[in-house]
Amino acid sequence: MSMQKMACISWIGALAALAVVSSVQGQVPVSVMVQVWFDRGSEPVVEIGDEVRIYYRTNVDAFAAIFLVGTDGDASLVFPSHRAVDGLVAAGRDHRLRFPESARWHAREDVGLGHSVIIAS
């Protein structure tokens, strides 16, 4: 087995959510529930060179930002992908991240633990 195949990257989908408070008096605040996951099951282990689909969802229409935190601790904003995209996510459906060079994320990280984080409001 090659060193590349032996070097695995373990990713944890970390979730962060902010409460959305209505500005209309008398309405009940709504909690935003978010999910981000890979196409690898509940405990994804990704090997260097793997191509991974990344999905996300919210329970209400919300503005979201998704970051990938690499095994070295560096964070990269992956959604919205550029300033022309406002980051609005339609509620109740699965969305798939698209990358400039591909519809999948290419694992190029060193061995270690990485995270995916979604923040929505």
C-alpha positions in Angstrom: 0.0 0.0 0.0 1.4 3.4 -0.9 2.1 6.1 1.6 -0.5 8.3 -0.1 -3.2 5.6 0.5 -2.0 5.1 4.1 -2.3 8.9 4.8 -5.9 9.5 5.6 -7.6 12.7 6.5 -10.4 12.5 9.0 -13.1 15.2 8.7 -15.8 16.2 11.2 -18.8 18.3 10.2 -19.0 20.9 12.8 -22.1 22.9 13.0 -22.7 26.5 14.1 -26.1 28.2 14.1 -27.3 31.6 15.2 -30.8 32.5 16.3 -32.9 34.6 13.9 -35.0 37.1 15.8 -37.9 38.6 13.9 -38.1 42.4 13.9 -41.9 42.3 13.9 -43.2 42.7 17.4 -45.1 39.8 18.7 -43.5 37.1 16.5 -41.7 34.2 18.1 -37.9 34.0 17.4 -37.0 31.1 15.1 -34.0 28.9 15.6 -31.9 28.1 12.6 -30.9 24.5 12.3 -28.1 23.7 9.8 -26.3 20.7 8.6 -23.2 20.1 6.4 -22.0 16.7 5.4 -19.8 14.8 3.0 -20.9 11.9 0.8 -18.9 9.6 3.1 -21.3 8.6 5.8 -21.5 9.7 9.5 -17.8 9.5 10.2 -16.0 10.4 7.0 -12.4 9.5 6.5 -11.0 11.0 3.3 -7.8 9.9 1.7 -5.4 12.3 -0.1 -6.5 12.6 -3.7 -10.2 11.7 -3.0 -12.9 13.7 -4.6 -15.7 14.5 -2.2 -19.2 15.9 -2.6 -20.2 18.3 0.1 -23.9 18.9 0.9 -25.7 21.4 3.2 -29.3 22.3 4.4 -31.1 24.7 6.6 -34.6 24.5 8.2 -35.5 28.1 7.3 -34.5 30.4 4.5 -31.2 31.8 5.8 -28.0 33.5 4.8 -25.2 31.1 5.2 -21.4 30.8 5.1 -19.5 27.5 4.8 -15.9 27.2 5.8 -13.5 24.2 5.4 -10.9 24.2 8.2 -7.8 22.3 7.0 -5.7 19.9 9.1 -3.2 22.8 9.5 -5.9 25.0 11.0 -6.3 27.4 8.0 -9.9 28.2 7.2 -11.2 28.7 3.7 -14.6 30.2 2.8 -16.2 27.9 0.2 -19.7 29.3 0.2 -20.6 31.8 -1.0 -17.9 31.3 -3.6 -17.7 34.9 -4.7 -19.1 38.3 -4.0 -21.9 38.1 -6.6 -23.5 35.3 -4.6 -25.5 36.5 -1.6 -25.4 33.2 0.4 -29.1 32.8 0.7 -30.0 29.2 1.2 -33.6 27.9 0.5 -35.1 26.0 3.4 -35.8 22.3 3.6 -33.8 21.0 0.7 -30.3 19.5 0.2 -27.8 21.8 -1.6 -24.5 20.7 -3.0 -21.4 22.8 -3.0 -19.8 23.6 -6.3 -16.1 24.4 -6.7 -14.5 26.5 -9.4 -12.6 23.6 -10.9 -15.1 20.8 -10.2 -18.4 19.8 -8.6 -16.3 18.0 -5.9 -13.8 19.0 -3.3 -10.3 17.5 -4.0 -8.6 16.3 -0.8 -5.1 17.7 -0.7 -4.6 18.1 3.0 -1.9 16.7 5.2 -2.8 13.9 7.6 -4.9 15.1 10.5 -8.3 16.3 11.5 -10.2 18.9 9.5 -13.6 20.4 10.0 -16.5 21.8 7.9 -18.4 24.7 9.6 -21.6 26.3 8.5 -22.9 29.5 10.0 -26.4 30.7 9.2 -28.7 33.5 10.3 
